[in-house]
Amino acid sequence: MILRRLPENLVNRIAAGEVVERPAAAVKELVENALDAGATRLDITLREGGQALIRVADNGSGMTPDELALCIERHATSKLPDEDLWNIQSFGFRGEALPSIGAVARLMITSRARGAQEAWQIAVEGGVVSPLKPASLPEGTVVEVRDLFFATPARLKFLKAPRTESEAAREMIEKIAMAHPQVAITLAEDDRRPVRYNAPAALLDENEKQRERLVAVLGDEFMGNVAALDIEREGVRLQGYAALPTWHRPTTKHQYLFVNGRPVRDKVLMGAVRGAYGDVLPSGRHPAVVLFLSVPVRDVDVNVHPTKAEVRFRDSAKVRGLIVTAIRHALGASAQFTTSALAPTAMQMMQMENTPSVAPFYTYPPSVSQMPSGFTEMMLDNAMPPQARVTQSEAPSPAQSFGRLGAAVAQVHGTFIVAQTPESLLIIDQHAAHERIVYERMKEALASGGVKSQILLIPDVVEIGAGASARLLEAVPELARLGLVIEAFGDGAILVREVPALIGQTDVKALLVDLAEELAENETSRAVEKRLEALLSRIACHGSVRSGRALNVDEMNALLRQMETTPNTGQCNHGRPTYVEMKLTDLQKLFDRR
């Protein structure tokens, strides 16, 4: 084998494959160059998903003729002030994007430096550079990329359909728009209506500008279901928004992560987000977040990935801990609220079809008709079949004090509590709500040294089979920390001596079967805390108020008050919502009263 030096044009084509693997990557590089130049306005044009044309015009500082000639040279940059690779203050410091693009496409750059009398233009076509020539342009720079990958036809085979490439480019621009709310951005694509992200008013503070831009990019629904966070520790600052656990998504697509203004898909950060939500999401669902992490430049290496999509932190444990703490604190303050998206769904399901059959309404007897103004007073009488009755013992009086979740007025089907506030009506799933309350209490007890147990007067012998009993016996120390004390009792049987005090009377066999299943699902997990939380969740489920149990109004109100003072009670241990809130105005619209 003979070593040889590759020709410059081939080196540039290889670099293009690493840095510019698709049109969206080229858009990212060109936009970041414009941001590095101090642009406050960007006009982006795409044709055929960016393969036919990418045009980025900015009002940045522009370039002199010498800089214009230098910008298409490999490893030429104005963005690395010295030879210290840990002192990176910009996005595209490596200087590979423009020569790489020029090697595989038709590239034309027109620029006019701030204060200069004229503009200049340079072209590169398949690696061949044309001489500089004068041009006409206001201050700033325009970069046009035509026929991307025409010089490397094999690369064209790997491009997706134009619409797919267009969506990838649009998503990249959306991320950049989120990270830079002070920059006005316009995107024009083929025959589509242009997308405009206007610069916010100068009088707004930074947080207001950020929120306004996120509303423009992600919409009101996202911003209406998030908790804000802002925390700083040892020079590292984390700002942004974490969605309520009940507003979860099927993929991680709605996780927007930024490090020093750079959009990334970093495993450390995504793992921290997943850990922060831990036990408040349904299986297979993912949280939605927008997080902006500001880290001293010497504490992060942004040059570990060709497209700079990943980063490496000097102290990843510190960063991860900060993210987990910030999200959990934000959710702890807001997670008692369920997503606002539930109410419209509930209202839609309540719409009555125009049919001859109309269900009758039953009113409260006059002796219990003292209710806060704003709601029709009604209940179902004894003529209703037992499975459809409303259990109600005492309606609240106007003087009764309301908590945030209001006052209970009824129990429906032995499962749902109906409560009201002066402005809304709530429907609470009693089992889901109490399950979260028991779970949070057990977590607190575990963190304080262990869950207290209750000794059974007569130990319970449970037959559950050899496989299940073996898994439980292997986990004896963990179960003891959770207040469950067991030991072997023959082949396939377990002797239960103590159970967690918080769960009270329960079906011990059903509990052990569930715990054995949980251990089977988590047997490959090395994280002890994860196993303990999963086991706690199963135990709490057995210790909570079951569906079908009748509650009086005092018990229902006690449950509401506990929900108000317990973290994460907007969702149960499995991530399902614990209640739905419908505003009085929505109910009035439902009955054509508004």
Order of alpha helices (4+ residues) and beta strands (2+ residues): alpha-alpha-beta-beta-alpha-alpha-beta-beta-beta-beta-beta-alpha-alpha-beta-beta-alpha-alpha-beta-beta-beta-beta-alpha-beta-beta-beta-alpha-alpha-beta-beta-beta-beta-alpha-beta-alpha-alpha-beta-beta-alpha-alpha-alpha-beta-alpha
